[in-house]
Amino acid sequence: MGTSCLKSASLLHDLKVTIHKTSTIFPSKEMEKKSLFLTNIDRVVNFDVDTLHFFAANKAFSFQKVAEKLKKALEDALVHYSFLAGRLRQNPETKRLEIDCNEKGAEFVVASSKHKLTEIGDLAYPNPAYAQLVHKSKDLPLCAVQLTSFDCGGFAMGFTTSHAAFDGLSFKTFLDNLAALAANKPLAVIPCHDRHLLAARSPPRVTFPNPELIELDQSPVIESSVFDASKEEVDFRILKLTSKDILSLKEKAKGSTNASNTGFNVITAHIWRCKALSAPYDPAGSSTVLFAVDIRSKLNPPLPEGFAGNAVLTAFASAKYEELEKGEFSRLVEMVKEGAERMSDEYVRSVIDRGELGDGFPRGDVLVSSWWRLGFEKVEYPWGKPKYCFPLVHHRKDIILLFPPFGAGGDDGINIIVALPPKEMEKFESLFHMFLHSV
């Protein structure tokens, strides 16, 4: 088991990026102007997500050829995802957030860096300079793509998309379709744009309590949100769990019941315990871990495969600090498992209905956000699969990210990105290794 302790001093702070051309792109066919309903899940995640996709040089595809094919594929994709050419707006009558499919367009940027990919450091490390590889526009498009070449012939695709438009799985489907269109092939998956499948019931019926949600209009203590950027100085670390380490955690989690557990559940429980105990705490107090659960298969009937909106809700588990410190690891894993299993059809509908009565935002001590098995690195473009994919990481000490390890194809362990104040980071690393190797 290895730990990456790359320091910011060894990173390039300027990628020397030059913007050569910025253009607005439109659907390749004229589209109907309309409004797109956004669900209560979509409305809560009204912020942008930046993702980077790095590619090695391909002699069969010059950078200019890639730029031409990608731009054309995006124009064709906007026919099937016309809302990406629209803008967010508040409906003047209902006062709800929606997408105005007004064909204002997406944005496409061509840029270059004076560096080689090998010079910018460990791609897996969250370098703040990677922000130079994504495009931010005052026009607030729902989709912007920046294609940046490197001196070695490699390049990066930087996507900025509104989270209100996609969750991770629907964005992966979009990328599969974009790659298919770039190769002049049929769509890999037909997208489903009927977001009314996740509309609230009328009248709303809230049948479950949701202690993991804070109602924004009732509480001024918004700084408790795990999505807030950290105001204090934080250190970054990349901690690696090998497949052998994950098997070891699964063995520890069996307990007296000899139950089998998923890799995600044991990793989440391990991270939760380390994060909760890394800062000063009251042993009699409680800690809550949050994690995303895909609800597509939880519903009755299940959502269509190509559902193009947000179909993820935040599950939670809570425990006393004393139990986190001294309790059985198997019980913590069971709590995480129970959090995921809580997501029945009725529970999901109840959470969505709650959104009609007042917006709720996740509240907890740590959010485990998994990009581990989304499969971005498996998308087959005409110019090949990406070397590595990841979101642009911001300084948020209460969000811990899970990624496939660089160059391993997503099958050999996991990278865990942690951002914490220096003293808490030291304690977190110590607990991480101690609990991992304890009998």
C-alpha positions as CSV (number, residue, x, y, z in Angstrom):
1,M,0.0,0.0,0.0
2,G,1.5,3.3,-1.1
3,T,0.8,6.9,-0.2
4,S,1.5,9.8,-2.5
5,C,2.7,12.9,-0.6
6,L,3.4,15.1,-3.6
7,K,3.8,18.7,-2.4
8,S,2.6,21.8,-4.2
9,A,6.2,23.0,-4.5
10,S,6.9,20.3,-7.0
11,L,3.9,21.3,-9.2
12,L,3.8,23.6,-12.1
13,H,1.9,26.7,-11.1
14,D,1.5,28.0,-14.6
15,L,0.8,25.7,-17.5
16,K,1.5,28.5,-20.0
17,V,-1.8,28.1,-21.8
18,T,-2.7,30.3,-24.7
19,I,-6.3,30.6,-26.0
20,H,-6.3,30.6,-29.8
21,K,-10.0,30.6,-30.6
22,T,-13.3,30.8,-28.7
23,S,-16.5,30.0,-30.6
24,T,-20.2,29.5,-29.8
25,I,-21.5,26.3,-31.2
26,F,-25.1,25.4,-32.0
27,P,-27.1,22.2,-32.8
28,S,-26.4,21.0,-36.3
29,K,-30.1,21.0,-37.0
30,E,-32.7,23.6,-36.0
31,M,-34.4,22.7,-32.8
32,E,-37.7,23.5,-31.1
33,K,-37.5,26.3,-28.5
34,K,-39.0,25.1,-25.3
35,S,-38.5,24.9,-21.5
36,L,-37.1,21.8,-19.8
37,F,-38.5,20.9,-16.4
38,L,-35.9,20.4,-13.7
39,T,-36.6,18.1,-10.8
40,N,-36.1,18.9,-7.1
41,I,-32.8,16.9,-7.3
42,D,-31.6,19.0,-10.3
43,R,-32.5,22.3,-8.6
44,V,-30.4,21.6,-5.5
45,V,-27.2,20.9,-7.5
46,N,-27.2,24.2,-9.4
47,F,-23.4,24.6,-9.8
48,D,-20.8,23.8,-12.4
49,V,-18.7,20.6,-12.5
50,D,-15.3,20.8,-14.3
51,T,-13.8,17.5,-15.6
52,L,-10.5,16.9,-17.3
53,H,-9.7,14.2,-19.8
54,F,-6.0,13.7,-20.8
55,F,-5.0,11.9,-24.0
56,A,-1.7,10.7,-25.3
57,A,-0.5,11.8,-28.8
58,N,-2.0,9.8,-31.7
59,K,-0.1,9.9,-35.0
60,A,-3.3,9.2,-36.9
61,F,-5.0,12.2,-35.4
62,S,-3.4,15.6,-35.5
63,F,-4.5,18.1,-33.0
64,Q,-6.3,20.1,-35.7
65,K,-8.1,16.9,-36.8
66,V,-9.2,16.2,-33.2
67,A,-10.5,19.8,-32.9
68,E,-12.5,19.5,-36.1
69,K,-14.0,16.1,-35.2
70,L,-14.8,17.1,-31.6
71,K,-16.5,20.4,-32.6
72,K,-18.6,18.6,-35.2
73,A,-19.5,15.9,-32.7
74,L,-20.6,18.5,-30.2
75,E,-22.8,20.2,-32.8
76,D,-24.4,16.9,-33.6
77,A,-24.7,16.0,-29.8
78,L,-26.6,19.2,-29.2
79,V,-29.3,17.9,-31.5
80,H,-29.9,15.0,-29.0
81,Y,-29.1,17.1,-25.9
82,S,-30.7,20.4,-27.1
83,F,-30.9,21.7,-23.5
84,L,-27.1,22.0,-23.4
85,A,-27.5,24.9,-25.8
86,G,-29.9,26.6,-23.5
87,R,-29.6,28.6,-20.3
88,L,-30.9,28.3,-16.7
89,R,-33.7,30.6,-15.8
90,Q,-36.4,31.1,-13.2
91,N,-39.8,30.5,-14.6
92,P,-41.7,33.8,-14.2
93,E,-45.0,32.1,-13.3
94,T,-44.0,29.1,-11.2
95,K,-40.7,30.6,-9.8
96,R,-39.0,27.2,-10.4
97,L,-35.6,26.9,-11.9
98,E,-35.8,25.4,-15.4
99,I,-33.7,25.2,-18.6
100,D,-34.8,27.6,-21.3
101,C,-33.9,25.7,-24.5
102,N,-33.3,29.0,-26.4
103,E,-30.4,27.8,-28.6
104,K,-28.0,30.4,-27.2
105,G,-25.3,27.7,-27.7
106,A,-22.5,25.9,-26.0
107,E,-18.9,27.2,-26.1
108,F,-15.9,25.6,-27.7
109,V,-12.3,26.7,-27.1
110,V,-9.0,25.7,-28.7
111,A,-5.9,26.4,-26.7
112,S,-2.3,25.2,-26.3
113,S,0.2,24.8,-23.5
114,K,4.0,25.2,-23.9
115,H,4.6,22.2,-21.7
116,K,4.7,18.5,-22.3
117,L,2.3,16.2,-20.4
118,T,5.3,14.7,-18.7
119,E,6.3,18.1,-17.4
120,I,3.1,19.0,-15.6
121,G,3.6,16.4,-12.9
122,D,1.4,13.6,-11.5
123,L,-1.9,13.8,-13.3
124,A,-3.6,12.2,-10.3
125,Y,-2.5,15.1,-8.0
126,P,-5.0,18.0,-7.7
127,N,-3.0,20.8,-9.2
128,P,-4.8,24.2,-9.0
129,A,-3.1,25.2,-12.3
130,Y,-5.4,22.6,-14.0
131,A,-8.1,25.4,-13.9
132,Q,-6.3,26.8,-16.9
133,L,-7.6,23.8,-18.9
134,V,-11.3,24.6,-18.5
135,H,-13.2,27.6,-19.9
136,K,-15.3,29.9,-17.7
137,S,-17.7,32.2,-19.6
138,K,-19.6,35.2,-18.4
139,D,-22.5,34.0,-20.6
140,L,-23.0,31.0,-18.3
141,P,-23.5,28.3,-20.9
142,L,-24.6,24.9,-19.6
143,C,-21.7,23.3,-21.5
144,A,-18.3,24.6,-22.4
145,V,-15.4,22.5,-23.8
146,Q,-11.8,23.5,-24.0
147,L,-9.4,21.5,-26.1
148,T,-5.7,22.2,-25.1
149,S,-2.7,20.8,-26.9
150,F,0.6,20.0,-25.2
151,D,4.1,20.2,-26.8
152,C,4.4,16.4,-26.8
153,G,1.3,16.0,-29.1
154,G,-0.9,15.0,-26.2
155,F,-4.0,17.0,-25.3
156,A,-6.7,17.6,-22.7
157,M,-10.4,18.0,-23.1
158,G,-11.8,20.2,-20.3
159,F,-15.6,20.1,-19.9
160,T,-17.6,22.6,-17.8
161,T,-21.2,21.4,-17.4
162,S,-23.9,22.4,-15.1
163,H,-24.7,19.8,-12.5
164,A,-28.3,20.7,-12.9
165,A,-28.0,19.2,-16.4
166,F,-26.2,15.9,-15.6
167,D,-25.1,13.6,-12.8
168,G,-22.0,11.5,-13.2
169,L,-23.7,8.6,-14.9
170,S,-25.7,10.7,-17.3
171,F,-22.6,12.7,-18.2
172,K,-20.8,9.4,-18.8
173,T,-23.6,8.4,-21.2
174,F,-23.3,11.8,-22.9
175,L,-19.5,11.2,-23.4
176,D,-20.3,7.7,-24.9
177,N,-22.7,9.3,-27.3
178,L,-20.2,12.1,-28.1
179,A,-17.5,9.6,-28.9
180,A,-19.9,7.6,-31.1
181,L,-20.9,10.7,-33.1
182,A,-17.2,11.7,-33.5
183,A,-16.7,8.2,-35.0
184,N,-19.7,8.7,-37.3
185,K,-21.5,5.9,-35.5
186,P,-25.1,5.7,-34.1
187,L,-25.7,6.9,-30.5
188,A,-24.5,4.4,-27.9
189,V,-27.6,5.1,-25.8
190,I,-30.7,7.0,-26.7
191,P,-31.1,9.7,-24.1
192,C,-34.3,10.1,-22.1
193,H,-35.2,13.7,-21.3
194,D,-38.5,13.1,-19.4
195,R,-37.5,14.5,-16.1
196,H,-41.1,14.4,-15.0
197,L,-40.3,10.8,-14.1
198,L,-38.8,12.3,-10.9
199,A,-41.4,15.0,-10.4
200,A,-42.9,15.4,-6.9
201,R,-46.3,13.9,-6.2
202,S,-49.4,16.1,-5.9
203,P,-50.0,16.7,-3.1
204,P,-46.5,16.0,-1.7
205,R,-46.2,13.2,0.8
206,V,-43.2,13.3,3.1
207,T,-43.2,9.9,4.8
208,F,-39.6,9.7,6.2
209,P,-37.5,12.0,8.4
210,N,-34.4,13.3,6.7
211,P,-31.8,14.3,9.4
212,E,-29.1,14.5,6.7
213,L,-30.8,17.5,5.0
214,I,-30.7,21.1,6.2
215,E,-33.5,23.4,5.0
216,L,-31.8,26.5,3.5
217,D,-34.7,28.8,4.1
218,Q,-34.9,28.0,7.8
219,S,-31.3,27.9,8.9
220,P,-28.7,30.7,8.6
221,V,-25.9,28.3,9.4
222,I,-25.1,27.5,5.8
223,E,-21.4,27.1,6.6
224,S,-22.2,23.6,7.8
225,S,-22.6,22.5,4.2
226,V,-20.0,20.0,3.1
227,F,-20.0,21.7,-0.4
228,D,-18.5,25.0,1.0
229,A,-14.9,25.7,0.0
230,S,-12.5,25.6,3.0
231,K,-11.5,29.0,4.3
232,E,-8.5,27.6,6.2
233,E,-5.2,26.4,4.7
234,V,-5.3,22.7,3.8
235,D,-2.9,20.1,2.7
236,F,-3.6,17.6,-0.1
237,R,-2.7,13.9,0.0
238,I,-3.4,11.0,-2.3
239,L,-3.8,7.8,-0.3
240,K,-3.8,4.6,-2.3
241,L,-5.6,1.4,-1.4
242,T,-4.5,-1.6,-3.5
243,S,-7.0,-4.4,-4.4
244,K,-5.3,-6.4,-1.6
245,D,-6.0,-3.6,0.9
246,I,-9.6,-3.6,-0.1
247,L,-9.9,-7.3,0.3
248,S,-8.3,-7.0,3.7
249,L,-11.0,-4.4,4.7
250,K,-13.7,-6.7,3.5
251,E,-12.3,-9.5,5.7
252,K,-12.3,-7.1,8.7
253,A,-15.9,-6.1,7.9
254,K,-17.3,-9.7,8.0
255,G,-17.6,-9.7,11.8
256,S,-19.5,-12.5,13.5
257,T,-22.1,-12.6,10.7
258,N,-19.6,-13.5,8.0
259,A,-21.5,-11.1,5.7
260,S,-20.1,-10.0,2.3
261,N,-19.6,-6.3,1.7
262,T,-18.9,-4.1,-1.3
263,G,-15.6,-2.4,-1.8
264,F,-17.4,1.0,-1.7
265,N,-19.0,0.3,1.7
266,V,-15.8,-0.8,3.4
267,I,-13.8,2.1,1.9
268,T,-16.4,4.6,3.0
269,A,-16.6,3.2,6.5
270,H,-12.7,3.3,6.8
271,I,-12.6,6.9,5.5
272,W,-15.5,8.0,7.8
273,R,-13.7,6.7,10.9
274,C,-10.4,8.3,10.0
275,K,-12.0,11.7,9.1
276,A,-14.2,11.8,12.2
277,L,-11.4,11.1,14.6
278,S,-8.8,13.3,12.9
279,A,-10.2,16.5,14.5
280,P,-11.0,17.3,18.2
281,Y,-14.3,15.7,19.1
282,D,-16.7,15.1,22.0
283,P,-16.8,11.3,22.6
284,A,-20.5,11.6,23.4
285,G,-21.3,13.5,20.2
286,S,-22.2,12.0,16.8
287,S,-20.6,12.1,13.3
288,T,-22.5,11.7,10.0
289,V,-21.0,10.5,6.7
290,L,-22.8,11.3,3.5
291,F,-22.4,9.4,0.2
292,A,-24.3,9.4,-3.2
293,V,-26.6,6.5,-4.2
294,D,-27.8,6.0,-7.7
295,I,-31.6,5.7,-7.5
296,R,-32.2,4.5,-11.1
297,S,-32.7,0.9,-10.1
298,K,-34.3,1.8,-6.7
299,L,-37.5,3.1,-8.3
300,N,-40.5,1.1,-9.4
301,P,-40.4,1.0,-12.3
302,P,-36.7,1.7,-12.7
303,L,-35.6,4.8,-14.7
304,P,-34.7,4.2,-18.4
305,E,-31.0,3.5,-19.1
306,G,-30.5,6.8,-20.9
307,F,-32.1,9.0,-18.2
308,A,-30.3,12.3,-18.8
309,G,-30.8,14.2,-15.6
310,N,-29.8,13.8,-11.9
311,A,-30.8,10.5,-10.4
312,V,-28.6,10.4,-7.3
313,L,-29.5,11.1,-3.7
314,T,-27.4,11.6,-0.6
315,A,-27.5,8.6,1.7
316,F,-26.1,8.9,5.3
317,A,-24.9,7.0,8.3
318,S,-24.5,8.4,11.8
319,A,-22.6,7.0,14.9
320,K,-21.3,8.2,18.2
321,Y,-17.6,9.2,18.2
322,E,-17.0,6.6,20.9
323,E,-18.3,3.9,18.6
324,L,-16.2,5.2,15.7
325,E,-13.1,5.0,17.9
326,K,-13.7,1.8,19.8
327,G,-16.5,0.0,18.1
328,E,-16.4,-2.9,15.6
329,F,-15.5,-2.0,12.0
330,S,-18.1,-4.5,10.9
331,R,-20.8,-2.4,12.5
332,L,-19.7,0.8,10.8
333,V,-19.8,-1.0,7.5
334,E,-23.3,-2.2,8.3
335,M,-24.4,1.4,9.0
336,V,-23.1,2.5,5.6
337,K,-24.8,-0.5,4.0
338,E,-28.1,0.4,5.7
339,G,-27.8,4.0,4.5
340,A,-27.7,2.7,0.9
341,E,-30.5,0.2,1.4
342,R,-32.7,2.9,2.9
343,M,-33.2,4.2,-0.6
344,S,-36.5,2.4,-1.5
345,D,-38.9,3.8,-4.0
346,E,-41.1,5.3,-1.3
347,Y,-38.0,6.9,0.4
348,V,-36.9,8.5,-2.8
349,R,-40.3,9.8,-3.6
350,S,-40.6,11.2,-0.1
351,V,-37.2,13.1,-0.4
352,I,-38.3,14.5,-3.8
353,D,-41.7,15.6,-2.3
354,R,-39.8,17.3,0.6
355,G,-38.2,19.5,-2.0
356,E,-41.7,20.9,-2.8
357,L,-42.0,22.1,0.8
358,G,-38.5,23.6,1.2
359,D,-35.1,23.0,-0.4
360,G,-32.9,20.7,1.5
361,F,-29.2,20.5,1.3
362,P,-26.9,17.7,2.6
363,R,-25.5,18.2,6.0
364,G,-22.8,16.0,7.5
365,D,-19.2,15.9,8.7
366,V,-17.8,14.3,5.5
367,L,-19.1,13.5,2.0
368,V,-17.5,10.6,0.2
369,S,-17.8,11.3,-3.5
370,S,-16.9,8.4,-5.7
371,W,-15.6,8.8,-9.3
372,W,-14.1,5.3,-8.9
373,R,-16.3,3.3,-11.3
374,L,-18.0,6.0,-13.5
375,G,-15.9,4.7,-16.4
376,F,-14.9,8.0,-18.0
377,E,-11.5,6.5,-18.7
378,K,-13.2,3.7,-20.7
379,V,-14.9,6.0,-23.3
380,E,-13.5,5.1,-26.8
381,Y,-13.0,8.1,-28.9
382,P,-11.7,7.9,-32.5
383,W,-8.3,9.1,-31.1
384,G,-8.3,6.6,-28.3
385,K,-9.2,6.3,-24.7
386,P,-8.1,8.9,-22.1
387,K,-4.9,8.4,-20.1
388,Y,-6.7,9.7,-17.1
389,C,-9.9,11.6,-16.2
390,F,-10.9,13.5,-13.0
391,P,-12.9,16.5,-11.9
392,L,-11.1,19.8,-11.1
393,V,-10.6,19.6,-7.3
394,H,-11.4,22.5,-5.1
395,H,-10.3,23.1,-1.5
396,R,-13.1,21.4,0.4
397,K,-11.9,19.7,3.6
398,D,-15.2,17.8,4.2
399,I,-15.3,16.2,0.7
400,I,-13.1,13.1,0.1
401,L,-12.9,11.9,-3.4
402,L,-12.4,8.3,-4.8
403,F,-10.7,7.8,-8.1
404,P,-9.3,4.9,-10.1
405,P,-5.5,4.9,-9.9
406,F,-3.6,6.5,-12.8
407,G,-2.8,4.0,-15.6
408,A,-4.5,1.1,-13.9
409,G,-7.7,1.0,-16.0
410,G,-9.8,1.3,-12.9
411,D,-9.2,-2.3,-11.8
412,D,-6.2,-2.2,-9.5
413,G,-7.2,-0.4,-6.3
414,I,-8.2,3.1,-5.7
415,N,-6.9,6.6,-5.2
416,I,-8.3,8.7,-2.3
417,I,-7.9,12.4,-2.4
418,V,-8.0,14.2,1.0
419,A,-7.7,17.9,1.8
420,L,-7.4,18.8,5.5
421,P,-5.6,21.3,7.7
422,P,-2.0,20.2,8.4
423,K,-2.6,18.8,11.9
424,E,-5.8,17.0,11.0
425,M,-4.0,15.6,7.9
426,E,-1.2,14.2,10.1
427,K,-3.8,12.5,12.3
428,F,-5.9,11.2,9.4
429,E,-2.9,9.6,7.7
430,S,-1.8,7.9,11.0
431,L,-5.3,6.6,11.6
432,F,-5.6,5.5,8.0
433,H,-2.6,3.2,8.3
434,M,-3.3,2.1,11.8
435,F,-6.9,1.0,11.2
436,L,-5.9,-0.6,7.9
437,H,-3.3,-2.8,9.5
438,S,-5.0,-3.5,12.8
439,V,-6.1,-7.1,13.4
